[in-house]
């Protein structure tokens, strides 16, 4: 059986409460994640569990695993919260402990064991009332006379979805258990860092992705996709006929000029050298990185992989997306790309080609905020929109390789985002 624990936010008025069913084997670091989701905190501050709320000498501390015990100056009174389960702390009805979040505002939660609950996953909200104060409100209390509203069924479901996304220890252990074959290995590394972060913003996005069905390729979408992929297919067709290369291994200017004219590419220069035309460089380098083409003597030729992918749009999307990821070895940039895909795949943000409209900044700002929630810094400061222009590169490589500001339907962008997540 699970523990039925009444959690009261004692240092706020009106007081917010949650009745939570918790697996007794859940360690305190995971209980911390449950409480963050249950009260809507953002995991932006330090926290601690204590077994008593009395004199320091008599309190038993359970500390965050990244702390050193001497930081608290409590010696043997501190145990790592990763080593202690909630069932070891709360053994009988009436047992209680305290969870303090944000040592500046000092939001103290009292956890009291009321009895037993039916097991489910690992933790879930049974009932609740009231809302936690805003983050960084410096302990300011609201009007004591305000009524405390009981949480609705929809509100409880939303909280439980956040708990499922942020706190389940099985999520980080096995991505396939959560998503099956809906995502690929490039997503998996970022997912582990997302789960470890335990923030509300990331939990909400993760919960939305877990519930989002993978869109199917309808005849209408397939027709649009064929049009969008036409530049890539044409380039691969040319590679099948063998594209001439210069002695330095670049696309021959004569071929480049013909392709630029055929596709009305805005080259911004009269030069026909590949290095002066970013769109041609992208077609060449990405096709090689995706193993769709290969250099043979003085020509660029279609590979057997390219021949198969050319007639398989989903596979072509995945290979092009994987090649885009391969350009970046730093986890910061890869995480930015995965987060951008997650925002589009859940419908939280729309795909907008970079630089085509002002709206593309909104998506990049969202990605930057999520990276900050994961703990990323860029040159010693929080990331901003200028640092994450690559966040939709995996999609832009597929949908707009010629930088012609192609604006696909939302349905196609959603479909392609999911295919890219499988890379």
N, C-alpha and C positions, 0 to 999 in steps of 0.2 A: 504494500500500500504506500501511497504518497503522503507527505506531510501537508496538512492544511495550516497555512501560516497567515496570520493577520498582520499586515504591515501598515503602520501608521506613521505619517510624516509629522512628527511632534513639534517641530520648530516652525511650522507655518499655520496661519489662521486664515480662513477656516481650514481645518485639518483634512488632508486627503488620505484615503485609506484604500487598500487593495487586499482582497482575500485570494491567496495564491496557493495552488497545489504544486508541490515541488518534489521531485525525486530525491529521496534522502541521500543518495549517492552523489548528488551534484556538488562539486567542490565550490568553495566560496567565491573563487574568481568567476565561475559561471553564474552563481547567484547574483553577483554584482551586475553582470550583463542583463539578467532577468529584471532586476530592480530598475536599471537604467531604462529599459523598454517599458516597464510597467508604469513608471511615473513620467515618462517623456523627457528624461534628462538627455544631454548630448555627450556625456562622457568626456567633458572638457576639463575636468579637475581631478585632483587626487581623492582617494577614498580610503576608508578603513572599516573593518569589522571589530567590534569589541564585545566581550561576553558580559560585561557589567557596565553600568553607567554611574560609577561612583569614583572614589579616590583613585588617582593614577596608579598607586602602588598595588591596588587590588584588581586592576583591570587586566583582562587577557586580550592581547592584540592579535589580529590576523592581518598580515600586511601584504600589499601588492608585491608580486614576485620580483619586480625590477628594483625594489627598495633594498637597501642594506639595513640589517637590523640596527646598527649603531646610529642610523639616521633618526630613529625615534627615541634613542636613549632610554629604552625600556628593557634592554638586555634579553634575558630568557623569557620575558613575557610575550615576545613576538614570535609567531609561527607563520610561515608562508601560507597564504590563503589557498594556493594550489594544492597544498598537502592536507587540507582539512575539509571534510564534507559537511554539509548543513545538518545531516543526520547525527553527526558527532557532537554538534553544538546544541541542537534542540532535540532532546531525547524523549521527554514526557510532556503531556499537556500542561501548559502554564510556564514552561521554560521559555526564556526570551534572550535576545541579544540585540545589539545595535549596529546599524550601518550608517556611517557618516560620510556624506558626499560634499565636496567643496569646503575645504577647511576655512576659507574666508567667510562665506555665508553660513557655513555649518548647518547644512540640512541633515538633521538627525532622524533616522527612521527606526522605529521599534518593531522588531520581528518577534511575534509571540506564537507559539505552537498551540493551536486550538484542538487538533485531532487528526483524523486520517481522511484521505481523499482517494478517489478512484484514480489509478494510474492511466496515463495517456502517453504523451511523448516523453517529456522530461520536466516541463513546467508549463502551467497555463493559469490564466486569470479566471476565477470563479465569479467574482463580483467586485465592484469598486465604486467609490464615490469621491467627488472633488477632483481638482486639478492641482498639480504641483506649481509653485511659483515660477516665474521666468528665470532663466539662467542669469547669473551676475546681477541679481536685483538687490544684493547687499542685505539680504535678510528682511527686506521691507515686507510687511504683512498687509494683506488686504483687509477689507472691512469685516470685522468679526460677525456682523449681522447678516452677511450675505448667505443665502441658502446653499447647502452642499447638495449638488445634483448627483443622483445615482447614474452611473455610466450605462448607456444604452447597450443593447445587444450588438449593434454595429460597432460601437466604440470598443467593446470588449474584443470583438473579432479582429479589429485593427491592431489592438495591442498584442493579441496572441500571434498575429502574423509577424509583428516586429520581433517578438520573442523567438519565434521559430527561425527567423532569419539571422538573429544576432547571437543566440545563446546555445544552440544545439551543438554539443561537442562533436557529433557525428558529421556535421557539415564540413568542418575543416579537415576532418580525418579522411573523408572520401567524397570528393565532388560528384563522382558518378552516382553516388547514392541519392543525391539531391536532384541532379539534372539529367541523369542517364546519359544518353548519347546526344543531348541537345547542345552541348558545348564541347570545346576541344582543349588540348593541353595548354595553349597560350592563355586561355581564360583561367585555367586552374590555378596558376601561380598567383595571379591577382586576387582570385577568390579567397585564397588562404589569408592574404593580407587584409582583405575586407572583413573577414570574420574575426580576425584578431583585433581589429580596431574597435569593435563594439560601439559604434556611434549611431545615434538615431537616424541621421541622414542616410548613412550607408545601409542601415537595417531596413528602412523604408524602401529604398531602391532594390535591395536584395529580395525583399518579400514580394515586390511587384514583379520582379523577373521570374521568381519561382512559380508564381501563379499565371504568368503570361503564356498562353499556348503558342507553339511555333506556327507561324502562318504557312499556309499551303500555297503552292505555285498554281494559281488558277490560270485558265486559258488567257484571260485578260492581262494578268500580270506577266505571263510568259511572253505575250506579244510586246508589251512595253519593255521587258527585259532584253529581248532580242535587239530592239532598237538602241537601248542604252549600251549594250555590249558590242555594238557594230564596229566601233573603232578597234577594239581588241581583236575581234574575229578577223577583220580585214588585215590587221598587222600580222596575225598568225597565218592567214592565207598567203600573204607576201613572203613570209618566212618559208612556207612550204615550197614556194617558187624560188627560194634562195635570195636573200637580201645581200647585196654587195657591201663589203666593209673596206675601210681604208687600211693602210699599213699599220696604223696605230690602233685598229680595232673598233673605230667608230663607224656609224652608219654613213655610207657614201653620200656626199652632198647631192648628187643627182637623184638618188632615191628619196632623200629627205625633202628636197624641193618638190618632187612630185606628190609626196604624201601630204605635205603642208598645203599645197594648192588643192588637192582633192578634197580634203576635210576642212578647208577654209580656216586653218589654224592661225590664230593671232600670234605671230612669232616675235613681234616687237623689234625685229632686226631684219636687215637684208641678207645677213649671213645665212648660209645653208648648212653650217657646221652643226653637228648634233649638240655639241657643248654649249652652243648659243641659243638652243631652242629647248627649254625645259620639258615640253610635252614629248618631244622625240626622245630625249634622254630617258624619260620615265618609261615609255613604251619599251625601249631597248633593255634598260637595266632591270626593270621589274619582271619582264618576260623571262630573262635569264635567271633571276633569283627564284622565280616560281617554277623553274625547270620546264617552262613551256617552249623555250628555244635554246639552242646551243651554238656556239661558234665552231665552225669547221673550216679550217684553212682561212680563206679570205671571204667567207660568207657566214651569214646568220641563218640557221636552218630550224625548221620545226622539229621538235622532239616527239617521241612517241607519246609522252605525257601530254604535250601540247595538242597533239592530234586528237586525243581522247577528250581532253577538257574543252576543246573548241566546240564540241557538239554536246556538251553537258554543262549548261549554265550554272547550276549550283556548285559543281566542282570547280569551274572557272572562277567563281566568286571566292571560294575558299582559298584557292591557290594564290590569287592576286592579293587577298587580304593577308595571308601568311607572309608573303613576300614584303608587304608593307611593314609588318611587325619586325621582320628580320633586319630592317634598316637601323633599328634601335637596339642597342645592347643594354641600355640603362633601364632598370625597372620603373623609374619615374615615368618615362615616356611610354613604356608599354602599359603601365597602369592607366595613364591618361587616355590611351586609345581604347582600352577595355571599358573604362567608365563612359567614354563617349558612345560606344556601341550599346552599352547597357541603357543609357538614357534614351536612345533612339528605339531600341528593341522593346522597351516598356511603354513607349509613347509619352514619356515624361518630357521629352524635347523633340523638336522636329529637325530633320536633316536640312541644313542650309549650306550650300557650297561656300567654302571659305572666301570671304571678300566680295561675294556677289550682292549681299544685302547687309544692312546693319544688324539684322537678327542673328547672324552667325555668332556674334559676340555673346549672346545670352547662353548658348550651349557651352561655349568655352568657359564662361564664368561659372557655370554649374559644375563643370569638370574640375576647375581649379578649387572650388569650395570642397568638393568631395576628396580631392587629393590632400587638402589641408586636414580634413577629418581623418584621413588615414595616417596623418603624422608627417606627411612629406613637407620638406622645405626646399626652396629654390634659391641658391646663393644666400642662404641664411635668413630668408624671409618667406612668408606664406606665398604659395603659388598664385599667380593671377592669370587673366585671360591671355596675355601676351606669351606666356610660357607654354601654352598647350595648344598651339595652332595645329599640331599633329593629331589632335584628339579624334578627328574624323577622317584621317588620312586613309585608313583601311577602306572606308566607304567611298571617298573621293577617288581613290585609285580605280575602283570598279566603275563608279557611276559617271565620273567626269575626268578621264585621263587627259583630255585635250584642253582642260581649263576653259570650257565654253559655258560655264555656269549652268549646266544641266540641272533642272529642278524636277526630280522624279516625283511621282505621286507618293503620298504618305504610306500607302500600302506597300509600294515597291521598296521604299527606304526601310520600312519595318522588316520586310522579308530579307533584304540584303544584309541588314544588321545581324539578324539571327544566323544567316549563313556565315558571316564573318566571325561570329562568336564560336563557330565550330572549327575554325582554322587551327 
